[in-house]
Amino acid sequence: MWLELFEDGFSRQSQRGALRRYVTGVLSDSRRKSMEAMWARLSDPGTYQAFQHFITHAPWQAESVWKRLREVVPERSGVLILDGTSFPKQGTASVGVARQYCGARGKVANCQTAVTVALWTGARAWLLGATLYLPEEWLTPRQRARAQIPAAVRFAPKWRLALTLLRQVRAAGFTLTAVVGDAEFGDNATLRRTLHRAKLPYALGVSSDLKVFLGTPTLEAPPALTGKGCPRTRRQLPADTRTIEARAWAATQTPRQWRLVSWRNGTHPAWRARFCAVRVTPAHDWRDRRLAPEVWLLCERELAHGDRLRYYLVDLPPTASLRALVSLAHQRWAIEQQYQELKDEIGLDHFEGRSLPGWQRHVVLTAIAYSFLQNERRRRGQTALTLPRVRAIIQEVLTAHFFMTQPHYLKWMLKLKEVEMRK
């Protein structure tokens, strides 16, 4: 049974029972996965106070459960997707809520934002980590006490949270073939440098105003000093070297230079758009008088909206084909499909509690539930195994588990059957 893999992380029998109930609840047919709605759907619910206590105050750590989940995920190789996901909120009481960009609304709105990492195998996505982004106004003594935010939690930008999650995934022994993410991560030079040092290929979205050098600039020796003083030894750019913004380079490309490329996202129908690409060196690192490694600048123009462009930095060899660049850049589509199921069906964003530990526990338990769903799809060779079918499987498993742990009930039913047969 999938949940038995996690029971060692819960010291008490009551916590193990609550684990089964909560995961069953998020996989139930309840439209809203608030604690009260899930509890009302359970066939063996126990008390609501115990159900709620398991999330809000029981002595267990979400990070330990995340670590165990990363250990037991059966598929160990694939593309790592970095992403920020938002949870719209009406009020101001939920931990981390603030006026910030909300991807679910496409504008600045009242919401929580989390940074997540998922492994994409080409057939399935596995959620391997999630961290709530906490704006600085949530790290005051008053807000810490209100939301149970530990003193050890310090402000961290989203790209730094993503790097922490990346390190945790690599430490768990996964083989990462590449890393993909949107401009929220691709615009950060430190994150890109970290991926280069780890020798991880990547395709990261970037902003249209990102400045680059075309190709790799040739550095030259500094001019000799004519007077006294220490001679300069650091090589410098030639005086005529210029940077160019990504959108400015794209604007110089003629219609014939934009090539039509099609790609397929899993079993979905093929998509098409026009692309052009060039080898560039991101200019940001030259502020510290060092050149970043040369990568591809990939520009995408939608067919339906010719004025809508997207830009990516792709770290693949100079010999890589345009189709290979496009294929890697569009691996990120899997996270959108995953979030739709995680939010709409499993209730990733339905948590209504106000504390940080409560949010962390709800999210890791939804990840366990989603991993169960993905594991059943893998075992049964069905990429489109539906949740109604999964609920039927859960009922079968729970019934079997009940009779295994309560054998006297089975004996009683068999005796009852014998009595009926005699009649």
C-alpha positions in Angstrom: 0.0 0.0 0.0 1.4 3.4 -1.0 0.8 5.1 2.4 2.7 2.4 4.2 5.9 3.8 2.7 5.3 6.9 4.8 4.1 5.6 8.1 7.6 5.4 9.7 7.5 9.2 9.7 4.5 9.2 12.1 5.3 7.9 15.6 1.7 7.3 16.8 -0.9 5.0 15.5 -3.5 7.9 15.7 -1.2 9.9 13.3 -1.0 7.0 10.9 -4.8 6.8 10.8 -5.1 10.5 10.3 -2.6 10.3 7.4 -4.8 7.7 5.6 -7.9 9.8 6.3 -6.4 13.0 5.0 -5.0 11.5 1.8 -8.3 9.7 1.2 -10.0 13.1 1.7 -8.0 15.0 -0.9 -8.7 12.1 -3.3 -12.4 12.1 -2.6 -15.2 13.6 -4.7 -15.6 16.6 -2.5 -15.5 19.7 -4.7 -13.9 21.8 -2.0 -11.0 20.2 -0.2 -11.3 22.1 3.0 -10.8 20.0 6.1 -14.5 20.1 7.1 -15.7 19.1 3.6 -13.2 16.3 3.3 -13.9 15.0 6.8 -17.7 14.9 5.9 -16.9 12.5 3.0 -14.9 9.9 5.0 -16.5 6.5 5.8 -14.4 6.2 9.0 -13.8 9.8 9.9 -13.0 9.7 13.6 -13.6 13.1 15.3 -13.2 16.3 13.4 -11.0 17.7 16.2 -8.5 14.9 15.7 -8.6 15.3 11.9 -7.9 19.1 12.3 -5.3 18.6 15.0 -3.3 16.3 12.7 -2.7 19.3 10.3 -2.5 22.1 12.8 -0.7 20.9 15.9 0.4 17.2 15.7 4.2 16.7 16.2 5.4 15.8 12.7 7.5 17.7 10.2 6.5 18.3 6.6 10.1 18.4 5.4 10.7 14.8 6.7 7.7 13.6 4.7 9.0 15.4 1.6 12.4 13.7 2.0 10.6 10.3 2.2 8.5 11.1 -0.8 11.7 11.9 -2.9 13.1 8.6 -1.7 10.2 6.4 -2.9 9.3 8.1 -6.2 9.8 5.1 -8.6 10.9 7.1 -11.6 14.3 8.6 -11.0 15.3 10.5 -14.3 13.8 13.4 -16.2 13.6 17.1 -16.7 13.2 19.2 -13.6 10.6 22.0 -13.9 11.0 25.1 -11.7 7.8 27.0 -11.3 5.9 29.6 -9.2 2.2 29.0 -8.6 -0.2 31.3 -7.0 -3.3 30.7 -4.8 -5.8 33.6 -5.0 -7.2 34.6 -1.6 -10.0 37.0 -0.5 -8.7 38.0 2.9 -5.4 38.9 4.5 -5.2 36.2 7.2 -3.7 33.3 5.3 0.1 33.0 5.8 2.1 34.7 3.1 -0.8 36.4 1.4 0.0 39.8 -0.2 -0.7 42.0 -3.2 1.7 40.4 -5.7 1.6 39.1 -9.2 -0.9 36.3 -9.4 -0.4 33.9 -12.3 -3.9 32.4 -11.8 -5.4 35.9 -12.4 -2.8 37.2 -14.8 -2.3 40.4 -12.9 -1.3 41.8 -9.4 -3.9 40.5 -6.9 -4.3 39.2 -3.4 -2.7 35.8 -3.3 -0.2 33.4 -1.9 2.7 32.3 -4.1 4.7 29.0 -3.8 7.8 27.8 -5.6 7.7 24.2 -6.7 9.9 21.6 -8.4 8.5 18.7 -10.4 10.2 15.9 -12.3 8.9 15.4 -15.8 9.7 11.9 -17.3 8.0 12.5 -20.7 5.0 10.5 -19.5 4.4 11.6 -15.9 5.1 14.5 -13.6 6.1 14.0 -9.9 5.9 16.9 -7.5 9.1 16.8 -5.5 9.0 19.9 -3.4 7.2 23.1 -2.6 8.0 26.2 -0.5 5.7 29.1 0.3 7.2 32.5 -0.7 7.0 34.8 2.3 7.1 38.6 1.5 9.2 40.6 4.0 6.1 42.0 5.7 5.3 38.5 6.9 8.6 38.2 8.8 7.9 40.7 11.6 7.6 39.4 15.2 3.8 40.0 15.2 3.2 38.1 11.9 5.6 35.3 12.9 3.7 34.7 16.1 0.4 34.9 14.3 1.3 32.4 11.5 3.7 30.2 13.5 6.7 31.1 11.3 9.9 29.8 12.9 12.7 32.3 13.7 15.0 30.3 11.4 12.9 31.3 8.4 14.5 34.3 6.6 13.4 36.2 3.6 14.4 34.6 0.3 13.6 35.6 -3.2 11.9 33.0 -5.4 15.0 32.1 -7.4 16.8 31.2 -4.1 13.9 29.1 -2.9 14.1 27.3 -6.3 17.9 26.6 -5.9 17.3 25.1 -2.4 14.7 22.8 -3.8 17.0 21.9 -6.7 19.7 20.9 -4.2 17.3 18.7 -2.3 16.2 16.9 -5.5 19.8 16.3 -6.5 20.7 15.1 -3.0 17.9 12.5 -3.3 19.7 10.8 -6.2 17.6 11.9 -9.2 19.3 12.1 -12.6 18.3 15.4 -14.1 18.6 15.6 -17.9 17.8 19.3 -17.9 16.1 22.2 -16.0 13.3 24.3 -17.4 11.5 27.3 -15.9 10.0 30.7 -16.8 11.5 34.2 -16.7 11.0 34.5 -13.0 14.0 32.1 -12.7 15.7 32.6 -16.1 16.3 36.4 -15.5 18.5 35.6 -12.5 22.2 35.3 -13.4 23.1 33.5 -10.1 20.6 30.7 -10.9 22.0 30.3 -14.4 25.6 30.2 -13.1 24.6 27.5 -10.6 23.2 25.4 -13.4 26.3 25.9 -15.5 28.6 24.8 -12.6 26.4 21.7 -12.0 26.7 21.0 -15.8 22.9 20.9 -16.1 21.4 21.8 -19.5 18.6 24.3 -19.2 15.9 26.2 -21.1 14.7 29.2 -19.1 12.3 31.9 -20.1 13.8 35.4 -20.0 12.4 39.0 -20.3 12.4 40.8 -23.6 14.8 43.4 -22.4 17.5 40.9 -21.4 20.9 42.3 -22.8 23.3 39.9 -24.5 26.4 40.0 -26.6 26.1 38.3 -30.0 28.4 35.3 -29.9 31.3 35.5 -27.4 33.2 38.8 -27.3 36.9 38.7 -27.8 38.7 40.3 -24.8 41.8 42.3 -25.4 44.7 43.3 -23.2 44.4 46.6 -21.4 46.3 49.5 -22.9 49.8 50.1 -21.4 50.2 52.8 -18.8 52.1 55.9 -19.9 52.8 57.1 -16.4 53.4 55.7 -13.0 51.2 53.2 -11.2 50.5 49.5 -11.2 49.9 48.1 -14.7 46.4 46.8 -15.4 46.2 43.1 -16.1 42.5 42.4 -16.4 41.4 41.9 -20.0 38.7 44.1 -21.3 36.1 44.4 -24.0 37.0 46.2 -27.3 35.7 49.7 -27.4 33.3 49.0 -30.2 31.6 46.0 -28.4 27.9 46.5 -27.9 25.1 44.7 -26.2 21.6 44.2 -27.7 18.3 43.4 -26.1 16.6 40.1 -26.9 13.6 41.9 -28.4 15.8 44.2 -30.5 17.6 41.3 -32.0 14.3 39.6 -32.8 13.1 42.7 -34.5 16.1 42.6 -36.9 15.2 39.2 -38.3 13.4 39.1 -41.6 10.2 36.9 -42.1 12.3 34.3 -43.9 14.5 33.9 -40.9 11.6 32.8 -38.7 11.2 29.1 -39.2 8.0 27.2 -38.6 8.5 24.4 -36.0 5.9 22.0 -34.6 6.1 20.1 -31.4 3.9 17.8 -29.4 3.2 18.0 -25.7 2.7 14.3 -24.6 -0.3 12.8 -26.3 -1.8 16.3 -27.1 -2.2 17.6 -30.6 0.8 19.2 -32.2 1.5 22.9 -31.6 3.2 25.2 -34.1 4.9 28.5 -33.9 7.8 30.4 -35.7 11.2 30.5 -34.1 14.7 31.9 -34.7 17.8 31.4 -32.6 21.3 32.8 -32.2 24.3 32.0 -30.0 24.8 34.8 -27.4 26.6 35.6 -24.2 24.3 37.1 -21.4 25.8 40.5 -20.6 24.8 40.7 -16.9 28.0 38.9 -15.6 30.2 41.5 -17.3 29.3 43.9 -14.5 31.7 41.8 -12.4 34.2 41.7 -15.3 33.6 38.1 -16.2 31.9 36.6 -19.2 29.1 34.2 -18.8 29.1 31.0 -20.9 27.7 31.2 -24.4 24.2 29.9 -24.8 21.3 30.0 -27.3 18.9 32.9 -27.4 15.6 31.3 -28.7 12.8 33.6 -29.9 9.2 32.4 -30.4 6.4 34.1 -32.3 2.9 32.8 -32.1 1.0 32.1 -35.3 -2.3 33.4 -34.1 -0.8 36.5 -32.4 2.1 37.6 -34.5 3.0 40.4 -32.1 3.3 38.1 -29.1 6.9 36.9 -28.6 8.6 34.8 -26.0 12.3 34.5 -25.3 14.4 31.8 -23.8 18.0 31.1 -22.9 18.8 27.5 -23.8 22.0 25.8 -22.7 22.5 23.2 -25.4 25.6 22.6 -27.6 26.3 24.9 -30.6 25.4 21.9 -32.8 21.9 21.6 -31.4 19.1 21.9 -34.0 16.4 24.4 -33.8 13.9 21.6 -33.2 15.9 20.4 -30.2 15.9 23.9 -28.7 12.1 24.2 -29.1 11.5 20.7 -27.7 13.4 21.4 -24.5 11.9 24.9 -24.0 8.4 23.5 -24.2 8.9 20.7 -21.7 7.6 23.1 -19.1 4.0 22.5 -20.4 3.7 19.5 -18.1 3.6 21.7 -15.0 0.4 23.4 -16.3 -1.3 20.1 -16.7 -0.1 19.0 -13.3 -1.4 22.1 -11.5 -4.8 21.8 -13.2 -5.2 18.3 -11.6 -3.5 19.2 -8.3 -5.7 22.3 -7.8 -9.0 21.3 -9.4 -9.2 17.7 -8.4 -6.8 17.2 -5.4 -7.2 20.6 -3.7 -3.6 21.9 -3.6 -4.8 25.5 -3.2 -7.9 24.7 -1.1 -6.2 25.0 2.3 -8.0 27.5 4.5 -5.8 27.4 7.6 -3.6 30.4 8.6 -0.4 28.9 9.9 2.8 28.1 7.9 3.1 24.5 9.4 -0.5 23.8 8.4 0.1 25.0 4.8 3.3 22.9 4.6 1.5 19.8 5.8 -1.5 20.2 3.5 0.8 20.6 0.5 3.0 17.6 1.2 0.0 15.4 1.7 -1.5 16.5 -1.6 1.8 15.6 -3.2 1.6 12.1 -1.6 -1.9 11.8 -3.0 -0.9 12.9 -6.4 2.1 10.6 -6.4 -0.2 7.7 -5.5 -2.3 8.6 -8.6 0.8 8.8 -10.8 2.1 5.5 -9.4 -1.1 3.7 -10.2 -1.0 5.1 -13.8 2.6 3.8 -14.1 1.8 0.4 -12.7 -1.3 -0.1 -14.8 0.3 1.4 -18.0 -2.5 4.0 -18.2 -1.4 7.6 -18.6 -5.0 8.8 -18.4 -6.2 6.9 -15.3 -9.1 9.0 -14.0 -9.7 10.1 -10.4 -13.1 8.2 -10.3 -11.3 5.0 -11.1 -8.6 5.8 -8.5 -11.3 6.4 -5.9 -12.6 2.9 -6.6 -9.1 1.5 -6.3 -8.7 3.3 -3.0 -11.9 1.8 -1.7 -10.8 -1.7 -2.6 -7.4 -1.1 -0.9 -8.9 0.3 2.2 -11.4 -2.6 2.4 -8.6 -5.1 2.1 -6.5 -3.2 4.7 -9.4 -3.2 7.1 -9.9 -7.0 6.9 -6.2 -7.6 7.2 -6.0 -5.5 10.4 -9.3 -6.7 11.8 -9.5 -10.4 10.9 -12.2 -11.2 13.4 -14.6 -9.2 11.2 -13.9 -11.5 8.3 -14.4 -14.6 10.4 -17.7 -13.1 11.6 -18.9 -12.5 8.0 -17.9 -16.0 6.9 -19.9 -17.5 9.8 -22.8 -15.3 8.8 -22.6 -16.6 5.3 -22.6 -20.2 6.5 -25.8 -19.5 8.4 -27.5 -18.0 5.4 -26.5 -21.0 3.2 -28.0 -23.4 5.7 -31.3 -21.6 5.4 
